[in-house]
């Protein structure tokens, strides 16, 4: 059984009226269990040499439905104006600008492909799924 933990830390001296120092950690488990997620796609990287629209990054039919899957996506661009738009089931989650990343739960159920749209050519996207 694999044991994988995820940690996020947020620090800011001026985001709120007081200093912010938040850190939280969780262990990644299979849906409704205390057994760790055991599968991963490994870290992938793709360079989009041209702009793309609604290109599938994670296809739902490659993963068990309704699992406790986790997805990591990062925009490795260095130009601050180069963004990647992320969609799940046709709904735009938002844009990842240069250096931005996301880590989200994803059930992998039918019709929930994760797609990317790039605004510029040459954008590099790093990605990984940890799944059941």
C-alpha positions in Angstrom: 0.0 0.0 0.0 1.3 3.4 -1.0 1.3 6.3 1.5 1.2 9.7 -0.2 0.7 13.0 1.6 0.1 16.5 0.2 1.0 19.7 2.0 0.2 23.3 1.1 1.7 26.3 2.9 0.5 29.9 2.5 2.5 32.7 3.9 1.9 36.5 3.5 2.8 39.5 5.5 0.2 41.8 3.8 -2.6 39.7 2.3 -4.8 40.3 5.3 -4.6 42.8 8.1 -2.4 40.4 10.1 0.4 38.1 9.0 -0.8 34.9 7.4 0.9 31.6 8.0 -1.2 28.6 7.1 0.0 25.0 6.5 -2.1 21.9 6.2 -1.3 18.3 5.3 -3.5 15.3 4.2 -2.9 11.7 3.3 -4.3 10.6 -0.1 -6.7 7.7 0.4 -9.0 5.7 -1.9 -12.7 6.7 -1.9 -14.2 5.9 1.5 -11.2 3.9 2.7 -8.1 4.3 4.7 -6.0 2.6 2.0 -3.6 4.9 0.1 -3.9 5.7 -3.6 -1.5 3.3 -5.3 -1.4 4.4 -9.0 0.1 7.3 -10.8 0.6 8.4 -14.3 4.1 9.6 -13.3 5.1 13.2 -14.0 4.3 14.2 -17.6 5.3 17.3 -19.5 3.9 18.5 -22.8 5.0 21.5 -24.9 2.2 23.0 -27.0 4.0 24.3 -30.1 0.8 26.0 -31.2 -2.3 27.3 -29.4 -4.8 24.5 -28.6 -8.5 24.6 -27.6 -10.1 22.0 -25.3 -7.3 19.5 -25.7 -7.8 16.5 -23.4 -5.1 16.2 -20.7 -6.9 13.5 -18.6 -9.5 11.3 -20.3 -12.1 10.1 -17.9 -12.4 6.7 -19.7 -8.8 5.9 -18.6 -9.7 6.0 -14.9 -12.2 4.2 -12.6 -15.4 6.1 -12.2 -16.1 8.0 -9.0 -12.7 7.4 -7.5 -10.7 9.7 -5.1 -8.3 10.6 -7.9 -6.1 13.7 -7.4 -4.7 15.8 -10.3 -1.7 18.1 -10.4 -1.3 20.6 -13.3 1.3 23.3 -13.6 2.0 26.0 -16.2 5.8 26.0 -16.5 5.8 29.1 -18.8 8.1 32.0 -17.9 6.2 34.7 -19.7 3.7 36.1 -17.2 1.1 36.6 -20.0 1.1 32.9 -21.0 -1.8 31.1 -19.4 -3.5 27.7 -19.6 -7.3 27.5 -19.2 -8.5 24.4 -17.3 -11.9 22.9 -18.0 -13.7 19.9 -16.4 -16.9 18.7 -18.0 -17.1 21.9 -20.1 -16.9 24.1 -17.0 -13.9 26.5 -16.8 -12.1 26.1 -13.5 -9.8 29.0 -14.2 -6.5 30.0 -15.7 -3.1 29.0 -14.6 -0.6 31.8 -15.5 3.1 31.3 -15.7 4.3 29.5 -12.6 0.8 28.7 -11.3 -0.3 25.2 -10.4 -3.3 23.3 -9.2 -4.0 20.2 -7.1 -7.6 19.1 -7.2 -9.8 16.0 -6.5 -11.3 14.4 -9.6 -13.8 11.6 -9.7 -13.0 10.4 -13.3 -16.7 9.7 -13.9 -18.1 9.7 -17.4 -17.9 13.0 -19.3 -15.4 14.6 -16.9 -12.4 14.9 -19.1 -9.9 17.5 -18.0 -9.1 19.8 -20.9 -6.6 22.6 -21.5 -6.7 25.6 -23.8 -3.5 27.6 -24.3 -3.4 31.3 -25.3 0.1 31.2 -26.7 2.4 28.8 -28.6 5.3 27.3 -26.6 3.5 26.8 -23.3 4.8 23.9 -21.3 2.3 22.1 -19.0 3.5 19.6 -16.4 0.9 17.1 -15.1 0.3 14.0 -13.0 -2.7 12.0 -11.7 -2.6 9.9 -8.5 -5.5 7.6 -8.8 -7.3 4.4 -7.7 
